[in-house]
Amino acid sequence: MKTYPMQVKIVEVGPRDGLQNEKGVVPTNGKIEYINKLSKSGLKFIEVTSFVNPKNVPQLYDASDVVKALNLDKDIVYSALIPNMKGLDRALEAGIKHVAIFTAASETFNKKNINMTISESLSVFNDVIKVVLTKGITIRGYISTCFVCPYEGNIKKEKVLDVANALLDIGVEEISIGDTIGAAVPKDVYSTVGNLLNSIPKEKIALHFHDTYGTALTNVLTGLELGISTYDSSSGGLGGCPYAPGASGNLATEDLVYFLEKMGIKTGVDLEKLAEASLFMQGVLGHPLPSKQLARILSTRQKISN
């Protein structure tokens, strides 16, 4: 029997990474209620929005209004994605105390995503982090396309390590390793993450899987075997990536919670309350979300009511 972490930290990214890929714009009050419902589920880390240029991600145009209207729980870390100093200023003005920055392991993807080379993005973030560190704000870094890029194909593990080390060198506290198009399988996770662990403490690594090919949970299991205890997921399986053709939704938080709890690994998340948040957003969006556990819970409730 393999040894797994006894407890896992889940970073809920539905309100940001999930909603940013929706075709329609969710009303501000819908986002606020969604996040407030997520806050009641036991989740302790919720990425609530992104302070990027609204022209680039119109779905999150109301970032400041959303943050200012939330019923903040002092025991929950509410974070936001920022692209540059202007985004940081907006986030700080709204009251955000935890931020995330983002780059990629693929030059082509980074150019299409943020119109910068990897080196240029690190230079911008270096200036941002200098300000962040003076204000006592925590910061994590996302690295997209760590396994497969929709433009460049397979990504070398050495490239991922180089970018991860560069982020850590400028002051990022946690690195989220992203399978942006959901194409990774366990051997890829063993190779890339195993290589990271040769020089980076496991406590500084998070894993972010998409489920395009149905391999997200098997990749989580691989991560657990490697000792990784932080995973990003999205309520209901919301999401994708507007700059990654073919990328479907993120790993659904409901499916991750069910999987971990059945494995005897504590998450601290109430599955039924989490489903309430996802079903609320499903109603707002007007289309079903891909989470298997969400569909099961909804079906059970309908049978009981009948």
Residue pairs with C-beta under 8 A, 6 or more apart in sequence:
2 225
4 224
4 225
4 263
4 264
4 265
5 224
5 227
5 228
5 229
5 265
6 265
6 266
7 229
7 265
7 266
7 267
7 268
8 224
8 229
8 230
8 231
8 260
8 265
8 266
8 267
9 44
9 45
9 206
9 229
9 230
9 231
10 43
10 44
10 45
10 230
10 231
10 232
10 233
10 253
10 256
10 257
10 267
10 269
11 45
11 46
11 47
11 176
11 206
11 230
11 231
11 232
11 233
12 38
12 43
12 45
12 46
12 47
12 233
12 234
12 235
12 253
13 47
13 208
13 232
13 233
13 234
13 239
13 250
14 34
14 38
14 234
14 235
14 236
14 238
14 239
14 250
14 253
14 278
14 281
15 31
15 34
15 35
15 38
15 46
15 47
15 48
15 49
15 66
16 47
16 48
16 49
16 50
16 60
16 80
16 81
17 47
17 232
17 234
17 238
17 239
17 250
18 234
18 235
18 236
18 238
18 239
18 249
18 250
19 26
19 31
19 59
19 60
19 238
19 239
20 50
20 57
20 59
20 60
20 239
20 242
21 59
21 238
21 239
21 240
21 241
21 242
22 59
22 238
22 285
24 59
24 285
25 58
25 59
25 61
26 34
26 59
26 281
26 284
26 285
27 284
28 62
28 65
28 66
28 69
30 281
30 284
31 49
31 62
31 66
32 66
32 69
32 70
33 280
34 235
34 277
34 280
34 281
34 284
35 46
35 48
35 66
35 70
36 70
36 71
37 273
37 276
37 277
37 280
38 46
38 235
38 274
38 277
39 46
39 70
39 71
39 73
39 76
40 273
40 276
40 277
41 269
41 270
41 273
41 274
41 276
41 277
42 267
42 268
42 269
42 270
42 273
42 274
43 76
43 253
43 268
43 269
43 274
44 75
44 76
44 77
44 268
45 76
45 77
45 79
46 76
46 77
46 78
46 79
47 79
47 80
47 81
47 100
48 66
48 67
48 70
48 78
48 79
48 80
49 60
49 63
49 66
49 67
49 80
49 81
50 57
50 60
50 63
50 80
50 81
50 82
50 83
50 87
51 63
51 64
51 80
51 81
51 82
51 83
51 87
51 88
51 90
51 91
51 94
51 96
52 60
52 81
52 82
52 83
52 87
53 83
54 60
54 61
57 242
63 80
63 90
63 91
63 94
64 90
64 93
64 94
67 78
67 80
67 91
67 94
67 95
67 96
68 94
68 95
70 78
72 78
77 98
77 138
78 96
78 97
78 98
79 96
79 98
79 99
79 100
79 138
79 140
80 91
80 94
80 96
80 98
80 99
80 100
81 87
81 99
81 100
81 101
81 102
81 142
82 88
82 90
82 91
82 99
82 100
82 101
82 128
83 101
83 102
83 114
83 124
84 124
84 128
85 124
85 127
85 128
85 131
88 99
88 128
88 131
88 132
91 99
92 135
92 137
96 137
97 137
97 138
98 137
98 138
98 139
98 140
99 132
99 137
99 138
99 139
99 140
100 139
100 140
100 141
100 142
100 176
101 125
101 128
101 129
101 139
101 140
101 141
101 142
101 167
101 172
102 113
102 114
102 141
102 142
102 143
102 144
103 110
103 114
103 118
103 121
103 122
103 125
103 141
103 142
103 143
103 144
103 163
103 167
104 110
104 113
104 118
104 143
104 144
104 145
104 149
104 163
104 180
105 118
105 143
105 144
105 145
105 146
105 149
105 155
105 159
105 160
105 163
106 144
106 145
106 149
106 151
106 152
106 155
107 117
107 118
107 152
108 149
108 151
108 152
109 144
109 145
109 149
109 150
109 151
109 152
109 180
109 243
109 244
110 116
110 117
110 118
110 121
110 144
111 117
112 151
112 243
113 144
113 243
114 121
116 124
118 163
122 163
122 166
122 167
122 170
125 141
125 167
125 170
126 170
129 139
129 170
129 171
129 172
130 171
132 139
132 171
133 139
133 171
138 173
139 171
139 172
139 173
140 172
140 173
140 174
140 175
140 176
140 206
141 167
141 172
141 174
141 175
141 176
142 176
142 178
142 208
143 160
143 163
143 164
143 167
143 175
143 176
143 177
143 178
144 178
144 180
144 241
144 244
145 152
145 155
145 178
145 180
145 181
145 244
146 155
146 160
146 177
146 178
146 179
146 180
146 192
147 154
147 155
147 179
147 183
147 184
147 188
147 189
147 192
148 154
148 155
148 179
148 180
148 181
148 183
148 184
148 188
149 155
149 180
149 181
150 180
150 181
150 244
150 245
150 246
150 247
155 192
157 191
157 192
157 195
157 196
158 195
160 177
160 192
160 195
160 196
161 195
161 196
161 199
161 200
164 175
164 177
164 196
164 200
165 199
165 200
167 175
168 175
168 200
168 204
173 204
174 204
174 205
174 206
174 230
175 196
175 200
175 204
175 205
175 206
176 206
176 207
176 208
176 232
177 192
177 193
177 196
177 205
177 206
177 207
177 208
178 208
179 207
179 208
179 209
179 210
179 216
179 219
180 210
180 241
180 244
180 247
181 210
181 212
181 241
181 244
181 246
181 247
182 209
182 210
182 211
182 212
182 213
182 215
182 216
182 247
182 248
183 212
183 213
184 192
184 209
184 215
184 219
185 213
185 215
185 218
185 219
186 215
186 218
186 219
186 221
186 222
189 207
189 219
189 222
189 223
189 226
190 222
190 226
193 205
193 207
193 222
193 223
193 226
193 228
194 226
196 205
197 205
197 226
197 227
202 226
202 227
202 228
202 229
203 229
205 228
205 230
206 228
206 230
206 231
206 232
207 219
207 220
207 223
207 228
207 230
207 231
207 232
208 231
208 232
208 250
209 215
209 216
209 219
209 220
209 231
209 232
209 250
209 251
210 216
210 239
210 240
210 241
210 247
210 248
210 249
210 250
210 251
211 217
211 237
211 248
211 249
211 250
211 251
211 252
211 290
212 246
212 247
212 248
216 251
216 255
217 251
217 255
217 256
217 259
220 231
220 251
220 256
220 259
220 260
223 231
224 263
224 265
231 251
231 256
232 250
232 251
233 250
233 251
233 252
233 253
233 255
233 256
234 249
234 250
234 251
234 252
234 253
235 252
235 253
235 254
235 274
235 277
235 278
235 281
235 291
236 252
236 253
236 254
236 278
236 279
236 281
236 282
236 289
236 290
236 291
236 294
237 249
237 250
237 251
237 252
237 254
237 255
237 289
237 290
237 291
237 294
238 249
238 250
238 278
238 281
238 289
239 249
239 250
240 247
240 248
240 249
240 250
241 247
248 290
249 289
249 290
252 289
252 290
252 291
252 292
252 293
252 294
253 269
253 274
253 278
253 291
254 271
254 274
254 275
254 278
254 291
254 292
254 293
254 294
254 297
255 291
255 292
255 293
256 267
257 267
257 269
257 271
257 274
257 293
258 271
258 293
260 266
260 267
261 267
261 271
271 293
271 297
272 297
275 293
275 294
275 297
275 298
278 289
278 291
278 294
279 294
279 298
281 289
282 288
282 289
282 294
288 295
